[in-house]
Amino acid sequence: MKSLSKRSENFTDSVIRRMTRVSNKYGAVNLSQGFPDFDPPKEITDRLKTIADEGPHQYALTWGAQNFREALAKKHEHFSGQAIDPDSQIVVTCGGTEAMIAAMMSIVNPGEKVVIFSPFYENYGADTILSGAEPIYVSLKPPTFQFDVDELEAAFKQNPKAMVLCNPSNPCGKVFTYDELKIIADLAIKYDVYVITDEVYEHILYEPNKHTYMSTLPGMAERTIICNSLSKTYSITGWRIGYVIANPEIIDRVKKVHDFLTIGAAAPLMEAAVTGLQFGDAYYKELQAHYTHMKNLFVGGLKDLGLTFFEPQGAYYVMLNVSEFGVKDDHKFSYWMAEHVGVGTVPGSSFFREGIQDYVRLHYAKVDDTLNEALNRLADLKKKANSATNVDWK
């Protein structure tokens, strides 16, 4: 038989989703795949109950229901200060995952290049390859995850078509400062590069960090493609409602790609989600306070246990440094942790192009009881890891 696709021949399954299955297998506290174990806002779920009886239940407009796009445009303008046209600058997608691949396929040609910071969310490299393009990786250097300006410009000198920027960052929790974003923006303008932003954690920030929208920087409105999702902001990761915001020329192309990828997002879920998009500022302040509480509980617990990590500035992930245990294979170490420590993690090397084996990623979008149980189990990590013999991860 003829060979299969070369684009996908080196792919594995998602390591993140795999570690959920491993966690389930061993009864581990699942701090691998980043979804909460608490409910969405009641106003949204109550609205969904009504819609179950009243509809809509048929296709919405391919690029998103009119009232959803209008509500989204108002919300985006409120937080970014940037007015957008709901008819010509928004496409609603099946999650932020589709938003990213639709954006990528709309602007990148086979053989072109895309700049990606490493560590990176695993889909970015895959999306680049599926688009027929070549990724160029630029290091965010641990433990502070700063980038080297000369290394970044060297990547831009390779004539990339686009750059992917996740801010706040998954997996490391870095929030890019205005000055850092200005450096990236100036390079993008100098070398005529699009910037595709993943801003799904825009509202999950910890003082004194602030989220700056790349599209608001001088000269960046026309060349920024915003990919985002309602998943994290409203705790509805299973609803798969994402979107792309960009200039009308780009959005016209994204509409066409999206139409042939998925046709459209779920009509009843968009209708219910309008309720969330219309929340006032109090909701977002409460959201920030809620995540700050979870971060302080979990990160404080890690400190008390004497573990080493980069304290997140945004999002809800912690990169835990496990190099002190002599880890040579962090995939096998993560399996060992799930089975013998009872906590599910993601091996850090799945995020690093450099093959770094020193980290595992934990997330803390969980209720207090879940986090306390995870910390109780992690209390034995040092003892068990340091005394482990005949293990295949050393």
VEXMI-583898 format. One line per field, with one value per residue (C-alpha): residue number from 1; residue in one letter; x, y, z. Coordinates in Angstrom, 1 decimal, decimal comma. Layout:
<rs>
pos <- NUM / ...
code <- A / ...
X <- X / ...
Y <- Y / ...
Z <- Z / ...
</rs>
This chain:
<rs>
pos <- 1 / 2 / 3 / 4 / 5 / 6 / 7 / 8 / 9 / 10 / 11 / 12 / 13 / 14 / 15 / 16 / 17 / 18 / 19 / 20 / 21 / 22 / 23 / 24 / 25 / 26 / 27 / 28 / 29 / 30 / 31 / 32 / 33 / 34 / 35 / 36 / 37 / 38 / 39 / 40 / 41 / 42 / 43 / 44 / 45 / 46 / 47 / 48 / 49 / 50 / 51 / 52 / 53 / 54 / 55 / 56 / 57 / 58 / 59 / 60 / 61 / 62 / 63 / 64 / 65 / 66 / 67 / 68 / 69 / 70 / 71 / 72 / 73 / 74 / 75 / 76 / 77 / 78 / 79 / 80 / 81 / 82 / 83 / 84 / 85 / 86 / 87 / 88 / 89 / 90 / 91 / 92 / 93 / 94 / 95 / 96 / 97 / 98 / 99 / 100 / 101 / 102 / 103 / 104 / 105 / 106 / 107 / 108 / 109 / 110 / 111 / 112 / 113 / 114 / 115 / 116 / 117 / 118 / 119 / 120 / 121 / 122 / 123 / 124 / 125 / 126 / 127 / 128 / 129 / 130 / 131 / 132 / 133 / 134 / 135 / 136 / 137 / 138 / 139 / 140 / 141 / 142 / 143 / 144 / 145 / 146 / 147 / 148 / 149 / 150 / 151 / 152 / 153 / 154 / 155 / 156 / 157 / 158 / 159 / 160 / 161 / 162 / 163 / 164 / 165 / 166 / 167 / 168 / 169 / 170 / 171 / 172 / 173 / 174 / 175 / 176 / 177 / 178 / 179 / 180 / 181 / 182 / 183 / 184 / 185 / 186 / 187 / 188 / 189 / 190 / 191 / 192 / 193 / 194 / 195 / 196 / 197 / 198 / 199 / 200 / 201 / 202 / 203 / 204 / 205 / 206 / 207 / 208 / 209 / 210 / 211 / 212 / 213 / 214 / 215 / 216 / 217 / 218 / 219 / 220 / 221 / 222 / 223 / 224 / 225 / 226 / 227 / 228 / 229 / 230 / 231 / 232 / 233 / 234 / 235 / 236 / 237 / 238 / 239 / 240 / 241 / 242 / 243 / 244 / 245 / 246 / 247 / 248 / 249 / 250 / 251 / 252 / 253 / 254 / 255 / 256 / 257 / 258 / 259 / 260 / 261 / 262 / 263 / 264 / 265 / 266 / 267 / 268 / 269 / 270 / 271 / 272 / 273 / 274 / 275 / 276 / 277 / 278 / 279 / 280 / 281 / 282 / 283 / 284 / 285 / 286 / 287 / 288 / 289 / 290 / 291 / 292 / 293 / 294 / 295 / 296 / 297 / 298 / 299 / 300 / 301 / 302 / 303 / 304 / 305 / 306 / 307 / 308 / 309 / 310 / 311 / 312 / 313 / 314 / 315 / 316 / 317 / 318 / 319 / 320 / 321 / 322 / 323 / 324 / 325 / 326 / 327 / 328 / 329 / 330 / 331 / 332 / 333 / 334 / 335 / 336 / 337 / 338 / 339 / 340 / 341 / 342 / 343 / 344 / 345 / 346 / 347 / 348 / 349 / 350 / 351 / 352 / 353 / 354 / 355 / 356 / 357 / 358 / 359 / 360 / 361 / 362 / 363 / 364 / 365 / 366 / 367 / 368 / 369 / 370 / 371 / 372 / 373 / 374 / 375 / 376 / 377 / 378 / 379 / 380 / 381 / 382 / 383 / 384 / 385 / 386 / 387 / 388 / 389 / 390 / 391 / 392 / 393 / 394
code <- M / K / S / L / S / K / R / S / E / N / F / T / D / S / V / I / R / R / M / T / R / V / S / N / K / Y / G / A / V / N / L / S / Q / G / F / P / D / F / D / P / P / K / E / I / T / D / R / L / K / T / I / A / D / E / G / P / H / Q / Y / A / L / T / W / G / A / Q / N / F / R / E / A / L / A / K / K / H / E / H / F / S / G / Q / A / I / D / P / D / S / Q / I / V / V / T / C / G / G / T / E / A / M / I / A / A / M / M / S / I / V / N / P / G / E / K / V / V / I / F / S / P / F / Y / E / N / Y / G / A / D / T / I / L / S / G / A / E / P / I / Y / V / S / L / K / P / P / T / F / Q / F / D / V / D / E / L / E / A / A / F / K / Q / N / P / K / A / M / V / L / C / N / P / S / N / P / C / G / K / V / F / T / Y / D / E / L / K / I / I / A / D / L / A / I / K / Y / D / V / Y / V / I / T / D / E / V / Y / E / H / I / L / Y / E / P / N / K / H / T / Y / M / S / T / L / P / G / M / A / E / R / T / I / I / C / N / S / L / S / K / T / Y / S / I / T / G / W / R / I / G / Y / V / I / A / N / P / E / I / I / D / R / V / K / K / V / H / D / F / L / T / I / G / A / A / A / P / L / M / E / A / A / V / T / G / L / Q / F / G / D / A / Y / Y / K / E / L / Q / A / H / Y / T / H / M / K / N / L / F / V / G / G / L / K / D / L / G / L / T / F / F / E / P / Q / G / A / Y / Y / V / M / L / N / V / S / E / F / G / V / K / D / D / H / K / F / S / Y / W / M / A / E / H / V / G / V / G / T / V / P / G / S / S / F / F / R / E / G / I / Q / D / Y / V / R / L / H / Y / A / K / V / D / D / T / L / N / E / A / L / N / R / L / A / D / L / K / K / K / A / N / S / A / T / N / V / D / W / K
X <- 0,0 / 1,1 / 2,8 / 0,8 / 1,2 / 4,7 / 3,4 / 2,1 / 4,6 / 6,6 / 3,5 / 2,7 / -0,6 / -1,0 / 1,3 / -1,0 / -4,1 / -2,2 / -1,2 / -4,9 / -5,3 / -2,3 / -3,6 / -6,9 / -5,2 / -3,3 / -6,0 / -3,6 / -4,7 / -4,8 / -2,8 / -1,8 / -4,5 / -5,6 / -9,3 / -11,0 / -12,9 / -15,4 / -18,6 / -19,0 / -20,9 / -24,5 / -25,9 / -24,4 / -25,5 / -29,0 / -29,2 / -28,2 / -31,1 / -33,5 / -31,9 / -32,3 / -36,0 / -36,2 / -33,2 / -31,4 / -30,5 / -29,6 / -26,6 / -25,7 / -24,0 / -20,7 / -18,5 / -20,6 / -24,0 / -24,6 / -25,4 / -22,4 / -20,0 / -21,6 / -21,2 / -17,6 / -16,7 / -18,0 / -16,1 / -12,9 / -13,2 / -13,9 / -10,7 / -8,3 / -9,6 / -9,6 / -12,9 / -13,5 / -16,3 / -18,3 / -19,1 / -15,7 / -13,2 / -14,4 / -14,7 / -16,1 / -14,3 / -14,6 / -12,2 / -9,0 / -7,3 / -9,3 / -8,7 / -4,9 / -4,9 / -7,4 / -5,2 / -2,1 / -3,5 / -4,9 / -1,6 / 1,2 / 2,2 / 4,0 / 7,8 / 7,5 / 8,7 / 7,1 / 8,8 / 7,8 / 9,1 / 10,3 / 8,8 / 5,5 / 2,1 / 2,4 / -0,2 / 1,9 / 4,6 / 2,1 / -0,1 / 3,0 / 3,9 / 0,3 / 0,4 / 3,4 / 5,6 / 8,9 / 9,1 / 12,0 / 12,3 / 13,6 / 14,5 / 12,7 / 15,5 / 14,7 / 14,4 / 13,0 / 12,0 / 13,4 / 14,3 / 17,6 / 16,9 / 19,8 / 18,6 / 15,1 / 16,3 / 18,4 / 15,1 / 13,4 / 16,4 / 15,4 / 12,4 / 9,5 / 6,0 / 4,6 / 5,4 / 3,2 / 3,1 / 1,2 / 0,6 / 0,2 / 2,3 / 1,3 / 3,3 / 5,6 / 3,2 / 5,2 / 3,5 / 5,3 / 5,9 / 5,1 / 8,8 / 9,2 / 6,2 / 7,5 / 10,7 / 8,7 / 6,5 / 9,4 / 11,0 / 7,7 / 7,3 / 11,0 / 10,9 / 7,2 / 6,0 / 2,5 / 2,1 / -0,5 / -1,3 / -2,8 / -4,5 / -6,7 / -5,4 / -5,8 / -7,9 / -5,9 / -3,1 / -1,4 / -0,5 / 1,4 / 1,4 / -0,8 / -2,0 / -1,1 / -2,8 / -0,2 / -2,7 / -2,7 / 1,0 / 1,9 / 1,8 / 0,5 / -3,3 / -3,1 / -0,5 / -1,8 / -4,1 / -5,7 / -6,7 / -8,7 / -11,3 / -14,0 / -12,7 / -10,6 / -12,3 / -15,7 / -14,6 / -16,2 / -13,3 / -15,7 / -17,8 / -15,1 / -15,9 / -13,0 / -12,5 / -10,1 / -9,9 / -7,9 / -8,2 / -10,9 / -8,6 / -7,3 / -10,7 / -12,2 / -9,6 / -10,1 / -13,8 / -13,2 / -10,7 / -13,0 / -16,0 / -14,2 / -12,6 / -15,7 / -18,5 / -19,3 / -19,3 / -22,3 / -25,3 / -26,8 / -23,5 / -22,8 / -26,3 / -25,6 / -22,1 / -23,5 / -24,5 / -20,9 / -19,7 / -22,0 / -20,7 / -19,5 / -16,1 / -16,9 / -16,9 / -13,3 / -12,1 / -13,6 / -12,0 / -8,6 / -9,1 / -10,2 / -7,1 / -4,9 / -6,2 / -5,6 / -2,1 / -1,2 / -2,5 / -0,7 / 2,5 / 2,7 / 2,4 / 5,2 / 7,4 / 6,7 / 7,8 / 11,1 / 10,4 / 11,9 / 9,7 / 9,2 / 6,4 / 3,7 / 2,8 / -0,3 / -2,2 / -2,5 / 0,6 / 3,7 / 6,9 / 8,4 / 12,2 / 12,9 / 16,6 / 17,6 / 16,3 / 18,6 / 15,8 / 17,2 / 13,8 / 11,0 / 8,3 / 9,1 / 9,4 / 5,9 / 4,5 / 6,4 / 5,0 / 1,4 / 1,9 / 4,0 / 3,4 / -0,2 / 0,0 / -0,5 / 2,0 / 3,1 / 6,8 / 8,4 / 10,3 / 7,0 / 7,1 / 10,8 / 12,4 / 15,8 / 15,1 / 15,3 / 14,4 / 14,5 / 10,8 / 7,3 / 4,2 / 1,5 / -1,7 / -3,8 / -7,3 / -8,8 / -10,9 / -9,0 / -9,7 / -8,1 / -5,0 / -4,6 / -4,8 / -2,2 / 0,1 / -0,3 / 0,9 / 3,7 / 5,0 / 6,5 / 8,0 / 11,5 / 11,8 / 10,5 / 12,4 / 15,7 / 15,4 / 14,2 / 16,4 / 16,2 / 13,9 / 14,1 / 14,1 / 17,5
Y <- 0,0 / 3,6 / 5,4 / 7,7 / 11,5 / 12,7 / 15,7 / 13,5 / 10,6 / 12,0 / 13,0 / 11,3 / 11,6 / 14,6 / 14,1 / 16,3 / 14,3 / 11,0 / 11,9 / 12,3 / 8,7 / 7,7 / 9,6 / 7,8 / 4,5 / 4,9 / 6,9 / 9,9 / 13,5 / 14,8 / 18,0 / 17,3 / 18,3 / 21,9 / 21,8 / 22,8 / 20,5 / 23,2 / 24,3 / 27,2 / 30,3 / 29,4 / 32,1 / 30,4 / 26,9 / 28,2 / 29,8 / 26,6 / 24,7 / 27,2 / 26,8 / 23,0 / 23,6 / 26,7 / 26,3 / 27,2 / 23,7 / 24,1 / 25,6 / 29,2 / 31,4 / 29,6 / 32,3 / 32,6 / 33,7 / 37,4 / 38,1 / 36,2 / 38,1 / 41,4 / 40,6 / 39,4 / 42,6 / 44,7 / 42,7 / 42,8 / 46,6 / 47,0 / 45,2 / 46,2 / 49,6 / 48,5 / 48,7 / 45,8 / 45,1 / 42,0 / 41,2 / 41,6 / 41,0 / 37,9 / 34,2 / 31,9 / 28,5 / 25,1 / 26,0 / 27,9 / 24,8 / 25,3 / 29,1 / 28,5 / 26,0 / 28,1 / 31,2 / 29,4 / 27,9 / 31,3 / 33,1 / 30,5 / 28,7 / 25,4 / 25,9 / 29,1 / 29,5 / 30,3 / 31,5 / 29,8 / 30,4 / 27,3 / 26,1 / 26,1 / 24,5 / 21,4 / 22,3 / 25,2 / 23,0 / 20,5 / 23,3 / 24,7 / 21,3 / 20,6 / 23,9 / 22,7 / 25,2 / 24,9 / 26,0 / 28,1 / 27,8 / 30,6 / 29,8 / 31,3 / 30,6 / 28,9 / 29,6 / 33,1 / 32,4 / 35,5 / 35,6 / 36,8 / 39,7 / 38,7 / 35,1 / 36,3 / 38,7 / 35,9 / 33,9 / 36,9 / 37,2 / 33,8 / 35,5 / 33,8 / 34,4 / 34,5 / 34,2 / 32,5 / 34,2 / 32,7 / 35,4 / 34,6 / 31,5 / 27,9 / 26,1 / 28,4 / 31,0 / 33,9 / 37,2 / 39,3 / 42,9 / 45,8 / 46,3 / 42,7 / 42,9 / 46,1 / 44,4 / 41,6 / 44,1 / 46,2 / 43,1 / 42,0 / 45,3 / 45,5 / 42,0 / 42,1 / 39,2 / 38,4 / 37,7 / 35,0 / 35,4 / 32,9 / 34,9 / 32,3 / 33,2 / 36,9 / 37,2 / 34,9 / 37,1 / 37,7 / 41,2 / 43,2 / 41,6 / 43,1 / 41,7 / 43,9 / 43,0 / 42,8 / 44,2 / 47,5 / 48,2 / 50,8 / 49,3 / 45,9 / 46,1 / 45,0 / 42,2 / 40,6 / 37,6 / 37,0 / 33,4 / 33,0 / 30,8 / 31,0 / 27,8 / 29,1 / 32,4 / 30,8 / 27,2 / 25,6 / 23,8 / 21,1 / 23,6 / 24,2 / 27,8 / 29,8 / 32,7 / 34,6 / 38,4 / 40,0 / 42,6 / 42,1 / 40,7 / 38,0 / 37,2 / 36,8 / 34,0 / 32,5 / 32,3 / 30,1 / 27,9 / 27,5 / 26,7 / 23,6 / 22,6 / 22,4 / 24,5 / 26,1 / 26,2 / 24,7 / 27,0 / 26,3 / 26,7 / 30,1 / 31,3 / 30,3 / 31,8 / 35,2 / 35,5 / 35,2 / 37,7 / 40,2 / 39,9 / 43,1 / 43,9 / 42,3 / 38,8 / 39,2 / 40,7 / 37,7 / 35,3 / 36,9 / 36,6 / 33,0 / 32,0 / 34,0 / 32,0 / 28,7 / 29,8 / 30,9 / 27,7 / 25,4 / 27,4 / 28,0 / 24,3 / 23,6 / 26,1 / 24,5 / 21,1 / 22,6 / 22,0 / 24,3 / 26,0 / 29,1 / 31,1 / 31,8 / 35,3 / 34,3 / 31,2 / 28,3 / 26,2 / 25,6 / 24,2 / 22,1 / 21,5 / 17,8 / 17,9 / 17,2 / 13,7 / 12,8 / 12,6 / 11,6 / 10,7 / 12,9 / 10,9 / 7,8 / 10,0 / 11,4 / 7,8 / 6,9 / 10,0 / 9,0 / 5,5 / 5,9 / 9,5 / 9,6 / 13,0 / 13,4 / 15,7 / 16,5 / 15,9 / 19,2 / 17,9 / 17,8 / 21,6 / 22,2 / 21,9 / 21,8 / 18,4 / 19,7 / 16,9 / 19,0 / 20,0 / 18,6 / 20,8 / 20,9 / 22,8 / 24,1 / 25,0 / 22,8 / 23,2 / 23,4 / 19,8 / 18,6 / 20,8 / 19,8 / 16,2 / 16,7 / 18,5 / 15,7 / 13,2 / 15,5 / 15,6 / 12,1 / 13,1 / 14,0 / 10,9 / 8,5 / 10,0 / 10,2 / 6,6 / 5,2 / 2,4 / 0,4 / 2,9 / 3,6 / 7,4 / 7,9
Z <- 0,0 / -0,6 / 2,3 / 4,6 / 5,1 / 5,7 / 7,6 / 10,4 / 10,3 / 13,3 / 15,4 / 18,7 / 20,5 / 22,7 / 25,7 / 27,8 / 27,1 / 27,4 / 31,0 / 31,9 / 30,8 / 32,9 / 35,9 / 35,5 / 35,3 / 38,6 / 40,5 / 40,6 / 41,3 / 37,7 / 37,6 / 34,0 / 31,6 / 32,3 / 33,1 / 36,3 / 38,7 / 39,5 / 37,7 / 35,2 / 36,4 / 37,2 / 35,0 / 32,0 / 32,8 / 33,7 / 30,3 / 28,7 / 30,4 / 28,9 / 25,5 / 25,7 / 25,4 / 23,3 / 20,9 / 18,7 / 17,7 / 14,0 / 12,3 / 13,2 / 10,6 / 9,7 / 11,2 / 14,4 / 15,7 / 15,2 / 18,9 / 20,0 / 17,8 / 18,8 / 22,5 / 21,9 / 20,1 / 23,0 / 25,6 / 23,6 / 23,1 / 26,9 / 27,9 / 25,0 / 24,1 / 20,5 / 18,6 / 16,1 / 13,6 / 14,7 / 11,0 / 9,4 / 12,1 / 14,0 / 13,2 / 16,0 / 15,9 / 17,6 / 20,4 / 20,5 / 18,9 / 15,7 / 15,9 / 15,8 / 12,9 / 10,9 / 11,4 / 10,5 / 7,3 / 6,3 / 6,2 / 5,9 / 2,7 / 2,5 / 2,8 / 4,8 / 8,4 / 11,7 / 14,9 / 18,1 / 21,6 / 23,5 / 25,8 / 23,9 / 23,9 / 21,9 / 19,2 / 17,8 / 16,3 / 15,0 / 13,5 / 11,7 / 10,3 / 9,2 / 7,4 / 5,5 / 7,2 / 9,1 / 12,8 / 14,1 / 17,9 / 20,1 / 23,7 / 26,7 / 29,1 / 32,4 / 35,3 / 34,5 / 30,9 / 29,4 / 25,7 / 24,1 / 21,7 / 19,4 / 19,2 / 18,4 / 15,7 / 14,2 / 13,8 / 12,2 / 9,8 / 8,4 / 6,7 / 8,6 / 7,6 / 11,2 / 14,9 / 17,5 / 20,9 / 23,9 / 26,5 / 29,4 / 28,6 / 28,7 / 30,0 / 32,0 / 33,3 / 32,0 / 31,3 / 28,7 / 29,7 / 27,5 / 26,8 / 25,7 / 23,5 / 22,0 / 21,0 / 19,3 / 17,6 / 16,3 / 14,9 / 13,3 / 11,6 / 10,6 / 9,0 / 7,8 / 10,0 / 11,2 / 14,9 / 15,9 / 19,6 / 21,9 / 24,6 / 26,2 / 29,7 / 29,3 / 32,5 / 34,7 / 36,0 / 39,3 / 40,7 / 39,7 / 36,2 / 33,5 / 30,2 / 27,1 / 23,8 / 21,1 / 18,6 / 20,5 / 20,1 / 17,4 / 13,9 / 15,1 / 14,6 / 10,9 / 11,4 / 14,7 / 14,5 / 17,9 / 18,8 / 22,0 / 23,7 / 26,3 / 27,9 / 30,7 / 31,4 / 32,0 / 33,0 / 30,0 / 28,4 / 27,1 / 25,2 / 22,6 / 21,7 / 20,4 / 18,0 / 15,8 / 15,7 / 12,9 / 10,1 / 7,5 / 4,8 / 7,1 / 8,5 / 5,1 / 4,5 / 8,0 / 7,3 / 4,3 / 6,0 / 9,1 / 6,9 / 5,4 / 8,7 / 11,0 / 9,4 / 12,7 / 16,4 / 18,4 / 18,1 / 21,6 / 23,3 / 21,6 / 22,7 / 26,3 / 26,3 / 25,3 / 29,0 / 30,1 / 27,5 / 29,0 / 32,6 / 34,2 / 35,6 / 39,0 / 37,4 / 36,1 / 39,5 / 41,2 / 38,7 / 39,3 / 43,1 / 42,7 / 40,7 / 43,0 / 45,9 / 44,1 / 43,1 / 46,6 / 48,1 / 45,8 / 45,3 / 49,0 / 49,6 / 47,1 / 48,9 / 52,2 / 50,7 / 49,6 / 45,9 / 43,2 / 40,6 / 38,6 / 40,2 / 37,6 / 36,7 / 34,8 / 33,6 / 36,0 / 35,5 / 37,6 / 36,0 / 38,8 / 38,6 / 39,2 / 38,2 / 41,8 / 41,5 / 38,6 / 36,1 / 32,6 / 31,1 / 32,3 / 30,4 / 32,4 / 35,6 / 35,0 / 34,7 / 37,9 / 39,7 / 38,7 / 39,9 / 43,0 / 44,2 / 43,0 / 41,2 / 37,4 / 35,7 / 32,1 / 31,2 / 30,5 / 27,5 / 25,6 / 25,7 / 25,1 / 21,7 / 23,4 / 24,9 / 28,5 / 31,0 / 34,2 / 34,5 / 34,9 / 34,5 / 37,2 / 37,0 / 39,9 / 38,5 / 41,2 / 44,3 / 47,6 / 48,6 / 45,3 / 45,7 / 49,4 / 48,5 / 45,7 / 48,2 / 50,7 / 48,1 / 46,9 / 50,5 / 49,8 / 46,4 / 47,6 / 49,8 / 47,2 / 44,3 / 46,2 / 47,4 / 44,2 / 42,7 / 39,6 / 38,0 / 34,3 / 34,5 / 36,1
</rs>
